[in-house]
Amino acid sequence: MSVTTDAVEPLWNPREAAEFLNVSPATLSRWRSQQEGPPYVQVGAVARYNPPTVRAWVLEREAEHG
């Protein structure tokens, strides 16, 4: 199976993901350590977030509580 990157958005760093979610980067770090929060990808020593996945995570939370 070949994978193309044409449809993949650039990954967000924790600061960018935190800004989108309106939380602090420390909150994201805490969520990661508690295995909560949006899914992330470990790239080397840095967590990265796929924007469509983060958006989907938000929509799932909204559906659960809305």
SERO-4910 file (N, C-alpha, C, O; in steps of 0.05 Angstrom, whole numbers):
BEGIN
 pado doro    nc1    nc2    nc3   cac1   cac2   cac3    cc1    cc2    cc3    oc1    oc2    oc3
  Met    A     17    -23      0      0      0      0     18     25      0     36     27     17
  Ser    A     14     42    -19     29     67    -20     14     89     -6    -11     91     -7
  Val    A     29    106      7     17    129     22     26    154      9     50    158      4
  Thr    A      7    172      3     15    199     -7     10    219     14     -7    216     32
  Thr    A     26    240     13     23    262     33      9    286     22      8    307     35
  Asp    A     -2    284     -2    -16    307    -15    -39    317      2    -43    342      3
  Ala    A    -54    299     15    -77    307     30    -72    311     60    -90    316     75
  Val    A    -47    308     68    -41    310     97    -32    339    103    -15    350     91
  Glu    A    -45    350    124    -38    376    133    -12    374    149     -6    353    160
  Pro    A      3    396    151     26    396    169     17    390    198     -4    400    206
  Leu    A     33    375    212     26    369    240     30    394    258     47    410    253
  Trp    A     14    395    278     16    417    298     35    409    320     36    385    327
  Asn    A     51    427    329     66    423    353     48    427    377     25    437    374
  Pro    A     56    420    402     38    423    425     28    452    429      5    456    437
  Arg    A     44    472    423     35    499    426     12    506    407     -8    518    415
  Glu    A     15    497    382     -6    502    362    -32    487    369    -54    498    366
  Ala    A    -29    462    378    -53    447    386    -66    459    410    -91    461    411
  Ala    A    -50    468    429    -61    480    453    -76    506    446    -97    512    457
  Glu    A    -64    521    428    -77    546    419   -104    540    406   -124    554    412
  Phe    A   -105    520    389   -131    513    377   -151    504    398   -175    512    396
  Leu    A   -143    489    417   -161    479    438   -166    499    460   -183    494    478
  Asn    A   -152    522    460   -154    542    480   -147    531    508   -161    537    528
  Val    A   -126    515    509   -115    505    534    -85    511    534    -74    520    513
  Ser    A    -72    508    556    -43    513    557    -28    488    547    -38    466    548
  Pro    A     -3    492    537     13    469    530     18    451    554     21    427    551
  Ala    A     18    462    578     21    445    602     -3    427    606      0    404    614
  Thr    A    -27    436    599    -50    419    600    -48    396    580    -54    373    587
  Leu    A    -39    402    556    -35    380    537    -15    360    547    -18    336    544
  Ser    A      7    370    559     27    352    570     15    334    591     21    310    592
  Arg    A     -1    346    609    -13    331    630    -32    310    618    -33    287    627
  Trp    A    -48    318    598    -66    299    585    -51    275    573    -59    252    576
  Arg    A    -28    282    560    -12    260    549     -2    241    570     -4    216    567
  Ser    A      7    251    593     17    234    614     -5    218    627      0    196    638
  Gln    A    -29    228    626    -53    214    637    -68    198    616    -89    187    621
  Gln    A    -57    197    592    -69    184    569    -98    194    564   -116    178    560
  Glu    A   -100    220    565   -125    234    559   -120    253    536    -98    254    526
  Gly    A   -140    268    529   -136    289    508   -136    277    480   -141    253    476
  Pro    A   -131    294    461   -131    286    433   -108    267    427    -87    269    439
  Pro    A   -112    249    408    -90    231    399    -66    248    388    -70    270    377
  Tyr    A    -43    237    392    -18    251    382      1    230    371     -2    206    375
  Val    A     20    240    356     41    223    344     67    231    357     73    255    358
  Gln    A     83    212    365    109    219    376    129    219    353    133    199    339
  Val    A    141    242    348    161    245    326    187    252    340    192    274    349
  Gly    A    204    232    342    228    235    358    220    239    387    205    222    398
  Ala    A    229    260    399    222    266    427    199    285    430    192    293    452
  Val    A    186    292    408    166    313    408    139    302    400    136    286    381
  Ala    A    118    309    415     91    302    408     81    320    386     86    344    387
  Arg    A     68    309    366     56    325    345     27    316    342     19    294    348
  Tyr    A     11    335    333    -18    331    331    -27    334    302    -19    353    288
  Asn    A    -43    315    292    -54    316    265    -80    334    267    -99    326    280
  Pro    A    -80    357    254   -103    375    257   -130    362    252   -148    366    268
  Pro    A   -135    346    231   -161    333    228   -168    314    251   -191    312    258
  Thr    A   -148    301    262   -153    283    285   -161    299    310   -179    291    325
  Val    A   -148    322    314   -155    339    337   -183    350    334   -199    350    353
  Arg    A   -190    359    309   -217    369    304   -238    347    309   -259    352    321
  Ala    A   -232    322    300   -251    300    304   -254    294    334   -276    288    343
  Trp    A   -232    296    349   -233    292    378   -252    312    391   -268    305    408
  Val    A   -250    337    382   -267    358    393   -297    352    387   -314    354    404
  Leu    A   -302    344    362   -329    337    354   -340    314    370   -364    313    376
  Glu    A   -323    294    376   -332    271    392   -339    280    420   -360    271    431
  Arg    A   -323    298    432   -329    308    459   -356    323    458   -372    320    476
  Glu    A   -360    339    437   -385    354    434   -409    336    433   -429    341    445
  Ala    A   -406    315    417   -429    296    414   -435    282    441   -458    276    447
  Glu    A   -414    276    456   -418    263    482   -432    281    503   -447    271    520
  His    A   -426    307    501   -436    325    521   -456    345    511   -466    362    526
  Gly    A   -463    344    486   -481    364    475   -506    353    466   -523    368    456
***
